[in-house]
Amino acid sequence: MVQRGLTARLNALLSGAIVVALAGFVANVLNLGVSVLIARLLNPSEYGAYSQMVGIFFVVALPGSALSVAVVRRATYYLVRSDESLMARWQQRLNQRLVRWGLAFSLVALAGSFLLAQWLGHRSWLTVWVNALAAISWALLNVDRALLQSRQRYMALASNFLLEGAMRTVFMVLGSPFGVTGIVAGLLVAIGIARWHARRLVSVKGVTHTAEALEHTGITTDLVIALATLALLATLQFVDVFLVGRYRSGEAGAYSAISQVAKTIVYGAIILGNFLLPETAIAHRRGRDAYRQLAIAGGLLLIPVAVLLVASESAPKKLLNLVFGARYATDFGSMTTLILAMVFLGGSTLLCVYLLGSGRRWPTLWLAVSTVLGAMYIGQAGGAVEETVHRDLLLQIVVFLGLLLATLRPFGVPEDQDVA
């Protein structure tokens, strides 16, 4: 009976991870298809402006991913106690606060859009502001998704991923005749629909509110630690691109092509983190580890790794020609090394999700030191592509091993003891 129960639990974990992974994969394929289509619909100048908007979106939306970590950590505090009434009250209070903060940031973004539009090369302030609104909306969407993750509602989470991908495809293409402003407006509408859908999924009905006081309602500490960790991971992901572009701008386009291919591994790790984070947080609240869930996520990540490595070894130039065109295929010889670097970064991403979910915070210091010293180390290559990717590989191996040590042999008691 015990063996049968363990087998059933393992199958449930595996099915949840696969559902999230497949939905995230399909959504990202749709997003990639939209990006390729937009590149063909816009002229080079407009596409340059659109690329800037993509960068702004990710910078503004970064706190949304950190919010996911903080909300999952705090929501599981109530969920493991099976107290739906307190959970509903906390959820309502959280949403009210975030809506107020969202409105405040929207006004700040409106003021800043005029200056940023000029700094970017006399772009439209309206485009910049609408793009920022889309990013703020996406950050709020991540809160609703985090509530679904906390309840381990992976089918509902997957449906929301698919809906967002489909809506982005429809509305961004519909907006493309109106230029970049129309595209980002379509993005805002798509995210708005996805958030409406997520809000319906997380709504709590039929719960009696009690007078019992809420405890440990804050998410500030978890939010700050998660934001710092994710920002450092993002820097590790793009530091090579920034440095090649700085020292050898003429080679930046070709290097970006192999970088885009390699970094799909990291995107896969981020998708799997939607499964690993709640599993780890819930296990930690119950005094257990989540090594089994970590192994499942890592095993699923190896599938795209194997596909990319086979393609990069057998026909790297043909792959780049097919996706980006012949003018971007000059650095194909370095693609396998860069893919290996991103394999370790993908592993580091999963380990960071595990460590954040279990409330361990000091590994963020390891990331900070590694990022600063690693950037200087890679910078010594002077933008030479082959030397840059080899140094990047060594850096990512070192970062991964430090995080692996923290995961397998934690020093002392986990830092989080339900401090607000």
C-alpha positions as CSV (number, residue, x, y, z in Angstrom):
1,M,0.0,0.0,0.0
2,V,2.8,2.4,0.9
3,Q,4.5,1.6,-2.4
4,R,1.3,2.2,-4.3
5,G,0.8,5.5,-2.6
6,L,4.3,6.6,-3.4
7,T,3.8,5.6,-7.1
8,A,0.6,7.5,-7.3
9,R,2.2,10.6,-5.7
10,L,5.1,10.4,-8.2
11,N,2.7,10.1,-11.1
12,A,0.8,13.1,-9.9
13,L,4.0,15.2,-9.6
14,L,5.1,14.1,-13.0
15,S,1.8,14.9,-14.7
16,G,1.7,18.3,-13.0
17,A,5.2,19.1,-14.2
18,I,4.5,17.9,-17.7
19,V,1.2,19.9,-18.0
20,V,2.9,23.1,-17.0
21,A,6.0,22.4,-19.2
22,L,3.8,21.7,-22.3
23,A,1.6,24.7,-21.8
24,G,4.6,27.0,-21.3
25,F,6.3,25.5,-24.3
26,V,3.3,26.1,-26.6
27,A,2.8,29.6,-25.2
28,N,6.5,30.5,-25.9
29,V,6.3,29.0,-29.4
30,L,3.3,31.3,-30.1
31,N,5.3,34.3,-28.7
32,L,8.3,33.4,-30.8
33,G,6.1,33.1,-33.9
34,V,4.6,36.5,-33.2
35,S,8.1,38.0,-32.9
36,V,9.2,36.5,-36.2
37,L,6.0,37.7,-37.9
38,I,6.3,41.2,-36.5
39,A,9.9,41.3,-37.7
40,R,8.6,40.7,-41.2
41,L,5.7,43.2,-41.0
42,L,7.7,46.1,-39.7
43,N,10.5,48.0,-41.5
44,P,14.0,47.9,-39.8
45,S,13.5,51.2,-38.0
46,E,10.2,50.2,-36.6
47,Y,11.6,46.8,-35.6
48,G,14.4,48.6,-33.8
49,A,11.8,50.5,-31.8
50,Y,9.9,47.3,-31.1
51,S,13.0,45.6,-29.8
52,Q,13.5,48.6,-27.4
53,M,9.9,48.1,-26.1
54,V,10.6,44.4,-25.5
55,G,13.6,45.3,-23.4
56,I,11.6,47.9,-21.4
57,F,8.8,45.3,-20.9
58,F,11.2,42.8,-19.3
59,V,12.8,45.4,-17.1
60,V,9.5,46.7,-15.8
61,A,7.9,43.2,-15.5
62,L,10.8,41.7,-13.6
63,P,9.2,42.4,-10.2
64,G,6.3,40.3,-11.4
65,S,8.4,37.2,-11.3
66,A,9.7,38.2,-7.8
67,L,6.1,38.7,-6.7
68,S,5.3,35.1,-7.7
69,V,8.0,33.8,-5.3
70,A,6.8,36.1,-2.5
71,V,3.1,35.3,-2.9
72,V,3.7,31.5,-3.1
73,R,5.8,31.6,0.0
74,R,3.2,33.6,2.0
75,A,0.1,31.8,0.6
76,T,1.4,28.4,1.6
77,Y,1.6,29.6,5.2
78,Y,-2.2,29.6,5.3
79,L,-2.8,26.7,2.9
80,V,-0.8,24.1,4.8
81,R,-3.0,25.1,7.8
82,S,-6.2,24.4,5.8
83,D,-7.6,27.7,6.8
84,E,-9.6,28.9,3.8
85,S,-11.1,31.8,5.7
86,L,-7.8,33.4,6.6
87,M,-6.5,32.6,3.2
88,A,-9.4,34.4,1.5
89,R,-9.0,37.5,3.7
90,W,-5.2,37.6,3.0
91,Q,-5.8,37.2,-0.7
92,Q,-8.3,40.0,-0.7
93,R,-6.0,42.3,1.2
94,L,-3.1,41.4,-1.1
95,N,-5.1,42.2,-4.2
96,Q,-6.3,45.6,-2.8
97,R,-2.7,46.6,-2.0
98,L,-1.3,45.5,-5.4
99,V,-4.0,47.3,-7.3
100,R,-3.1,50.5,-5.5
101,W,0.6,50.0,-6.1
102,G,-0.2,49.2,-9.8
103,L,-2.1,52.5,-10.2
104,A,0.7,54.4,-8.5
105,F,3.4,52.8,-10.8
106,S,1.2,53.6,-13.8
107,L,1.3,57.3,-12.9
108,V,5.0,57.2,-12.4
109,A,5.4,55.4,-15.7
110,L,3.3,58.1,-17.4
111,A,5.7,60.8,-16.1
112,G,8.8,58.9,-17.0
113,S,7.6,57.9,-20.4
114,F,8.3,61.4,-21.8
115,L,11.9,61.3,-20.7
116,L,12.5,57.7,-21.7
117,A,11.0,58.2,-25.1
118,Q,13.5,61.0,-25.8
119,W,16.4,59.0,-24.5
120,L,15.6,56.0,-26.7
121,G,15.8,58.1,-29.8
122,H,12.7,60.3,-29.9
123,R,10.2,57.5,-29.7
124,S,6.5,57.9,-29.0
125,W,5.9,58.6,-25.3
126,L,2.5,56.9,-25.8
127,T,4.1,53.8,-27.0
128,V,6.5,53.7,-24.0
129,W,3.7,54.3,-21.6
130,V,1.3,51.7,-23.0
131,N,4.2,49.2,-23.1
132,A,4.9,50.0,-19.4
133,L,1.2,49.5,-18.6
134,A,1.4,46.0,-20.2
135,A,4.4,45.1,-18.1
136,I,2.6,46.3,-14.9
137,S,-0.4,44.3,-15.8
138,W,1.7,41.2,-16.4
139,A,3.3,41.7,-13.0
140,L,-0.2,41.6,-11.5
141,L,-1.1,38.6,-13.6
142,N,1.8,36.8,-12.0
143,V,0.2,37.3,-8.6
144,D,-2.9,35.4,-9.7
145,R,-0.8,32.7,-11.2
146,A,1.1,32.4,-8.0
147,L,-2.2,31.8,-6.1
148,L,-3.0,29.0,-8.6
149,Q,0.5,27.6,-8.1
150,S,0.1,27.7,-4.3
151,R,-3.0,25.5,-4.6
152,Q,-1.2,23.2,-7.1
153,R,-3.9,23.9,-9.7
154,Y,-1.6,23.1,-12.6
155,M,-4.3,22.5,-15.2
156,A,-5.8,25.9,-14.5
157,L,-2.4,27.5,-14.6
158,A,-1.7,25.8,-18.0
159,S,-4.9,27.0,-19.4
160,N,-4.0,30.6,-18.5
161,F,-0.6,30.2,-20.1
162,L,-2.2,29.0,-23.3
163,L,-4.8,31.8,-23.3
164,E,-2.2,34.4,-22.9
165,G,-0.1,33.0,-25.8
166,A,-3.2,32.8,-28.0
167,M,-4.4,36.4,-27.1
168,R,-0.9,37.8,-27.7
169,T,-0.8,36.2,-31.2
170,V,-4.3,37.6,-32.1
171,F,-4.1,41.1,-30.7
172,M,-0.5,41.9,-31.4
173,V,-0.9,40.9,-35.1
174,L,-4.2,42.9,-35.2
175,G,-2.4,45.9,-33.9
176,S,0.6,45.7,-36.2
177,P,-1.0,47.9,-39.0
178,F,-0.8,50.7,-36.5
179,G,2.9,50.3,-35.9
180,V,4.7,49.7,-32.7
181,T,2.1,51.6,-30.7
182,G,-0.6,49.2,-32.0
183,I,1.5,46.2,-31.2
184,V,2.1,47.1,-27.6
185,A,-1.6,48.1,-27.3
186,G,-2.5,44.6,-28.5
187,L,-0.1,43.2,-25.9
188,L,-1.8,45.2,-23.2
189,V,-5.3,43.9,-24.3
190,A,-4.0,40.3,-24.4
191,I,-2.5,40.5,-20.9
192,G,-5.7,42.1,-19.6
193,I,-7.8,39.2,-20.9
194,A,-5.3,36.7,-19.4
195,R,-5.6,38.5,-16.0
196,W,-9.4,38.5,-16.2
197,H,-9.3,34.8,-16.8
198,A,-6.8,34.2,-13.9
199,R,-8.9,36.3,-11.5
200,R,-11.9,34.1,-12.2
201,L,-9.8,31.0,-11.5
202,V,-8.5,32.2,-8.2
203,S,-11.7,33.7,-6.8
204,V,-12.8,32.2,-3.5
205,K,-16.5,31.6,-3.0
206,G,-18.6,30.4,-0.1
207,V,-16.0,31.1,2.6
208,T,-17.1,32.5,5.9
209,H,-15.0,35.3,7.2
210,T,-14.0,35.2,10.8
211,A,-12.7,37.8,13.2
212,E,-9.5,36.0,13.8
213,A,-6.5,38.2,13.1
214,L,-4.3,37.7,10.1
215,E,-0.7,36.8,10.9
216,H,2.4,37.1,8.7
217,T,0.7,39.0,6.0
218,G,3.7,40.8,4.6
219,I,5.6,39.7,1.5
220,T,8.3,42.5,1.5
221,T,11.3,40.4,2.6
222,D,10.6,37.5,0.3
223,L,9.9,40.0,-2.5
224,V,13.2,41.9,-2.0
225,I,15.3,38.7,-1.9
226,A,13.5,37.2,-4.9
227,L,13.9,40.4,-6.9
228,A,17.6,40.5,-6.2
229,T,18.0,36.8,-7.1
230,L,16.1,37.1,-10.3
231,A,17.9,40.3,-11.3
232,L,21.3,38.6,-10.8
233,L,20.1,35.5,-12.8
234,A,19.0,37.8,-15.6
235,T,22.4,39.6,-15.6
236,L,24.2,36.2,-15.8
237,Q,21.9,35.3,-18.7
238,F,22.7,38.4,-20.8
239,V,26.1,39.6,-19.6
240,D,27.9,38.0,-22.6
241,V,25.5,39.7,-25.0
242,F,26.0,43.1,-23.4
243,L,29.8,42.7,-23.5
244,V,30.0,41.5,-27.1
245,G,27.8,44.3,-28.1
246,R,29.9,46.8,-26.2
247,Y,33.3,45.7,-27.5
248,R,32.4,44.4,-31.0
249,S,29.1,45.9,-32.1
250,G,29.6,44.7,-35.6
251,E,29.4,41.1,-34.4
252,A,26.6,41.6,-31.9
253,G,23.9,40.6,-34.4
254,A,25.4,37.2,-35.2
255,Y,26.2,36.6,-31.6
256,S,22.6,37.4,-30.6
257,A,21.4,34.7,-33.0
258,I,23.3,31.9,-31.3
259,S,22.5,33.4,-27.9
260,Q,18.7,33.3,-28.7
261,V,19.0,29.6,-29.6
262,A,21.0,28.8,-26.5
263,K,18.9,30.8,-24.0
264,T,15.8,28.8,-24.8
265,I,17.1,26.4,-22.2
266,V,16.9,29.1,-19.5
267,Y,13.3,29.9,-20.6
268,G,12.5,26.2,-20.2
269,A,13.9,26.3,-16.7
270,I,11.7,29.4,-15.9
271,I,8.6,27.5,-17.1
272,L,9.4,24.5,-15.0
273,G,9.9,26.8,-12.0
274,N,6.1,27.4,-12.1
275,F,5.8,23.8,-10.9
276,L,8.9,23.5,-8.7
277,L,8.3,26.7,-6.6
278,P,4.9,25.8,-5.0
279,E,6.0,22.2,-4.5
280,T,9.1,23.3,-2.7
281,A,7.3,25.9,-0.6
282,I,4.6,23.5,0.5
283,A,7.2,20.8,1.3
284,H,9.2,23.3,3.3
285,R,6.1,24.4,5.3
286,R,5.5,20.8,6.2
287,G,9.1,20.2,7.2
288,R,10.2,18.1,4.2
289,D,12.5,18.6,1.3
290,A,11.5,18.6,-2.4
291,Y,14.4,16.8,-4.0
292,R,12.1,14.5,-5.9
293,Q,10.3,17.5,-7.5
294,L,13.7,19.1,-8.3
295,A,14.8,15.9,-10.0
296,I,11.6,15.8,-12.1
297,A,12.1,19.4,-13.2
298,G,15.7,18.8,-14.0
299,G,14.9,15.7,-16.0
300,L,12.3,17.4,-18.1
301,L,14.8,20.3,-18.8
302,L,17.2,17.7,-20.2
303,I,14.8,17.0,-23.1
304,P,15.2,20.3,-24.9
305,V,18.9,20.3,-23.9
306,A,19.4,17.0,-25.8
307,V,17.5,18.3,-28.9
308,L,19.6,21.5,-29.0
309,L,22.9,19.8,-28.5
310,V,22.1,17.3,-31.3
311,A,21.1,20.1,-33.7
312,S,24.1,22.3,-32.8
313,E,26.5,19.4,-33.3
314,S,25.0,18.1,-36.5
315,A,23.8,21.2,-38.4
316,P,24.4,24.4,-36.5
317,K,24.8,26.6,-39.6
318,K,21.6,25.2,-41.2
319,L,19.7,25.8,-38.0
320,L,20.8,29.5,-37.9
321,N,20.1,29.9,-41.6
322,L,16.6,28.5,-41.2
323,V,15.6,30.7,-38.2
324,F,17.6,33.9,-38.6
325,G,19.0,33.9,-42.2
326,A,22.5,33.5,-43.6
327,R,23.8,36.9,-42.4
328,Y,23.4,35.8,-38.8
329,A,25.0,32.4,-39.1
330,T,28.7,33.4,-38.9
331,D,29.2,32.4,-35.3
332,F,27.8,28.9,-35.6
333,G,31.1,27.3,-34.4
334,S,30.6,28.7,-30.9
335,M,26.9,27.6,-30.5
336,T,27.5,24.3,-28.8
337,T,29.8,25.8,-26.1
338,L,27.2,28.6,-25.4
339,I,24.4,26.0,-25.2
340,L,26.5,24.1,-22.6
341,A,26.9,27.3,-20.6
342,M,23.1,27.9,-20.7
343,V,22.6,24.3,-19.5
344,F,24.4,25.1,-16.3
345,L,22.5,28.5,-16.1
346,G,19.2,26.6,-16.5
347,G,20.3,24.3,-13.7
348,S,21.2,27.3,-11.6
349,T,17.7,28.8,-12.3
350,L,16.0,25.6,-11.0
351,L,18.3,25.6,-7.9
352,C,17.5,29.2,-7.2
353,V,13.8,28.5,-7.4
354,Y,14.3,25.6,-5.0
355,L,16.3,27.7,-2.6
356,L,13.8,30.6,-2.7
357,G,10.9,28.3,-2.2
358,S,12.5,26.8,0.9
359,G,13.3,30.2,2.4
360,R,17.0,30.1,2.1
361,R,18.4,33.5,1.3
362,W,22.2,33.6,1.7
363,P,22.8,31.9,-1.7
364,T,21.7,35.3,-3.2
365,L,25.0,36.6,-1.9
366,W,26.8,33.9,-3.8
367,L,25.0,35.0,-6.9
368,A,26.0,38.6,-6.3
369,V,29.7,37.9,-5.9
370,S,29.7,35.5,-8.9
371,T,27.9,38.0,-11.1
372,V,30.3,40.9,-10.4
373,L,33.5,38.8,-10.6
374,G,32.2,36.9,-13.6
375,A,31.3,40.0,-15.5
376,M,34.9,41.3,-15.1
377,Y,36.3,37.9,-16.1
378,I,34.2,37.7,-19.3
379,G,34.9,41.3,-20.0
380,Q,38.6,40.5,-20.3
381,A,37.9,38.6,-23.5
382,G,37.3,42.0,-25.1
383,G,34.2,40.8,-27.0
384,A,36.0,38.0,-28.9
385,V,33.2,35.5,-29.5
386,E,35.1,32.2,-29.0
387,E,36.9,33.4,-25.9
388,T,33.7,35.0,-24.5
389,V,31.7,31.8,-24.7
390,H,34.4,29.7,-23.1
391,R,34.7,32.1,-20.2
392,D,30.9,32.2,-19.9
393,L,30.8,28.4,-19.7
394,L,33.4,28.4,-16.9
395,L,31.5,31.1,-15.0
396,Q,28.2,29.2,-15.3
397,I,29.8,26.0,-14.0
398,V,31.2,27.8,-10.9
399,V,27.8,29.4,-10.2
400,F,25.9,26.1,-10.6
401,L,28.3,24.2,-8.3
402,G,28.0,26.8,-5.5
403,L,24.2,26.7,-5.7
404,L,24.2,22.9,-5.8
405,L,26.2,22.8,-2.6
406,A,23.7,25.2,-1.0
407,T,20.9,22.9,-2.1
408,L,22.3,19.6,-1.0
409,R,24.2,20.7,2.1
410,P,22.4,23.7,3.6
411,F,24.4,25.5,6.3
412,G,22.3,25.9,9.4
413,V,18.6,26.4,9.7
414,P,16.6,27.8,6.8
415,E,16.4,31.6,7.2
416,D,12.7,32.0,6.8
417,Q,10.8,31.5,10.0
418,D,7.6,33.2,8.8
419,V,8.9,36.7,9.3
420,A,6.6,39.2,7.6
